[in-house]
Amino acid sequence: MTDHTMRLSGLEPFNVTDSSLFINVGERTNVAGSKAFSRMILNNQFDEALAVACQQVENGAQIIDINIDEAMLDSKAAMVRFLNLIASEPDISRVPIMIDSSKWEVIEAGLKCVQGKAVVNSISLKEGEEAFRHHATLICRYGAAVVVMAFDEEGQVDTYEHKTQICKRSYDFLVNEVGFPPEDIIFDPNIFAIATGIEEHNNYAVDFINATCWIKENLPYAKISGGVSNVSFSFRGNDPVPEAIHTVFLYAIQVGMDMGIVNAGQLGVYQDLDPELREHVEDVVLNRREDGTDRLLEIADKFKTGTAKKEENLE
């Protein structure tokens, strides 16, 4: 009987089993996820950037997502430098690292200097099967797990049918053609913003939730992840509302999402949400009523005033 436990590690082992709770992947060490972090990296303030990573782990991130894709930078050199600095900080390097880049050379440079068993974020069929095979084979050789985006040669997909179809095609290719361990495959079926005012977007969260359930039932041992903060993009700046959206979304998807890229210091507890806010947010996340977005917008301002728990400001 083959053991299909996903085993990751920093300095300490981190095993993902069926009984594992939702895994928080810290997003603040990502230039796209944090303006402050982006500024630190651009200004060469690597000590401050390390403090952000440390804070994410202290706040409960069990994996940290590191992305230094910044147009003004030599991302490859910056990734290597940052990972080497992390390696000398046991408080950070005890957790597994998610090496996140849209450039393969940055990912490979990161894989060469990271300790333990990392996660690559991400590869996809976007550039066709040969590139997909090449990258997956190397990731396997470096001994890392991989996030696979629901992309194909046509681009990003948003409907349930298309998400499940591409994930199945990617899974079959990785497992049967490349020999990739199925327990080391993490699908990201694309979380898109809801409540944008565009009707086609209203079902995006539901499509993601349904695709997640399908993957869990049909693609054995594969895991599911996603960028949780994408879902609340249209409410940026009003902290309590995005926080409530993330909380409800994660509560709705506890059936199958194994991990998510989140701000570990800013996740609420479902039961603690204001009942009125929770109901309006659920209407939007689960697409329960056509006027859900308008009704949430009507009450959003009411929750703006300092009800969110404040994060320590590192600037």
Secondary structure, 3 states (H helix, E strand, C coil): CCCCCEEEECCCEEEECCCCCCEEEECCCECCCCHHHHHHHHCCCHHHHHHHHHHHHHCCCCEEEEECCCCCCCHHHHHHHHHHHHHCCHHHHCCCEEEECCCHHHHHHHHHHCCCECEEEEECHHHCHHHHHHHHHHHHHHCCEEEEECEECCEECCCHHHHHHHHHHHHHHHHHHHCCCHHHEEEECCCCCCCCCCHHHHHHHHHHHHHHHHHHHHCCCCEECCEHHHHHHHHCCCCHHHHHHHHHHHHHCCCCCCEEEECCCCCCCHHHCCHHHHHHHHHHHCCCCCCHHHHHHHHHHHHCCCCCCCCCCCC
